[in-house]
Structure formats: structure tokens, C-alpha cells
Amino acid sequence: MLSFALGIGTQNRQGDWLEVYYPAPLHTPEQTLVDTVRSTLGAPEGNVAVSFLPEHCESLAEALSHAGSDAQADIARAMADSRRPLVAVFLEEDRAPESVPEVYLKLHLLSHRLVKPHGIKLDGMFGLLKNIAWSSEGAIDIEELGDRRLKARLEGRALSVDCVDKFPKMTDYVVPKGVRIADTARVRLGAHLGEGTTVMHEGFCNFNAGTEGPGMVEGRISAGVVLGKGSDLGGGASTMGTLSGGGNIVIGTGENCLIGANAGIGIPLGDRCTVEAGLYITAGAKVAVLDDHGELVDTVAARQLAGQNDLLFLRNSQTGRLECRTNKSAIALNDALHAHN
């Protein structure tokens, strides 16, 4: 069993799910618990999302208690007072999601650090998610926004729309332990931020991407990209994700790497690599590889250096040539800067 969760969400007037919040999703739950909930709710086998009513919560809570899960039982009891739609999601195996509740459960698993980026199938998810107005009154279907705004005004309220997107911000659903996020709107649900990560005001992290932590993020982590332990992404720097031209190549860094301000990578880096400020490395860029004495060894496409350790990429200020040298100085993180106590 991959996952199970009890959730509370939002639907539009047609009964379509817009979003779902899972207070405590379970990864690889005990089969006894899963069987108990399936029996209580009459849920079929396989991957399925089952809606249930608040009046079912007490019997569900009792069943969960008997199955030895007091935490899930407490959630079920709390849901008895819900005025929002309730759902139980069972993911028997990892396959492409078939419903909005399944998508949201998988995004929760990523942000709760229960699975790592690329560790769960998200194929076809964009076709399942609606473009939503994320507002001061929650998720609103775009087609219903005009009526909701008028209703709010007539009742003396000003409905504020923070953004229009298929994804909400992560911190409205999950706040991982030991992270700092200066502007929460810049981290999407489904981001995986390792403990000790700091995302500064201009930093951004997409879904199915993130950091192992600790590390400083002042640039853009695109979808599918993961920064290794102790790696920093400088101000204005970016990474080429699988949705922005990188194709199926998994871009990211190893441990203790530094991508300088306004720099970027279109190839994966190994450990202890540095990219100088302002330099964007694309896979096809021609790179002059130099030895320890600064002598030219070979000229190769950057993709041929992908994943190698201890490399320093820079632009020769006199010739404009893109060069790669051995990076002899390890990047040492500032412990005080990355402290989260």
C-alpha cells in the first residue's frame, strides 16, 4: 500500500473537486488500518477516492481506534463538524493519478518529505487540475468568481484574489520542520524542502522539486530539479527543469555546490561544483576543459561533463571562452546563516 489519507476539500457547483487538504497523510500504512477503513466506508480495492459524510465520522473514528491509529481516529472525529466535502483516498500502487484528490495526496507526500522528487508518478496531473482563483475565501472556480465576488461585496466584504493558478502555495497545506521561507507565495505545494533550507524573498521552488538541505535558495528551482545537501542557489540564478526545455534530463546538483548570482544550469552537477556569477551552462554549450596549469586539454559539449565532481565553470573575461577547471576549494556553508533554531 502506497498511501492513505483522510481529507477535507473544496468543490465547485458541479461537484468537481478543486483542492483537498490532508492533515496527516500516511505513507506505506499498515494493511490492517487500510482494510478497516475500506470496510467501514465500503470502498473498493485499488486506487480510489471515496467521498463520505460527517455522520460517518464517528463510526470511522471507532474503526480507526480499533485498528490502532488514534491519530487518524482523532482526525475523523474532528471532521464530524465539517461543512466542507470529505474524502478518503487509497493509493494501492503508484501509478498516474486519476482524480484531483489523488493528485493532492501525492503533492502532500512530497511536501511532507514522505517521498522525494521523482519518487512518485504525477503523469497527466495537469489535465486533472483546474485553473483556480486562490482567494481570501479559499479556492474558487474561475467560472464562479464573478458571482462570489458580487456576493462578498453585497455582504460588505472585499474578496481578494492572491493568484490564479493550478497549484496553491505549499504553506497553506504543509509547513515542513526546520525551514525558512521569506515569501510563501513562491513555494508551490508539492515542493520538497529539506531541513535547514532557506528560501529568500526572490527564491522560488516548483512542485516535484526542491532541496535535500541545508542550503540557501535565492534563485529559481524549476520542476524536477533537486539541490543536494549544502548547495546554494545565488540571487537571480535559475535551473532548467523538465517543464522548461530540459526534456527528460533530470537537472540538479550534488552536495556542496554553488550556482552564482544570475547564473544557471542546464546539466546536472556532481559534488563540490561551482558556476560563476552570470554564467548559464546549457547542455550544448562548448566548454574548454583546462588542466591544473591552465592548459587546454579538450573542448567538449557541456553535457559531457554532466554529473562530474569538483568542477569550476567560468567565463574567461578576456576571450569570452567558457572554461571548466578543477574546483579545489570546497564550498563551506555559513552555519549561522543556515541556523533555524
Secondary structure by P-SEA (a helix, b strand, c coil): ccccccccccccccccccccccccccccccaaaaaaaaaaaccccccbbbbbcccaaaaaaaaaaaaccaaaaaaaaaaccccccccccccccccccccaaaaaaaaaaaaacccccccccccccccccccccccccccccccaaaaaaaaaaaacbbbbbcccccccccccccccccccccccccccccccccccccccccbbbbccccccccbbbcccccccbbbccbbbbcccbbbbccccccccccccccccccccccbbbccccccbbbbcccccccccbbbbbbcccccccccccccccccccbbbbbccccccccccccccccccccccccccc
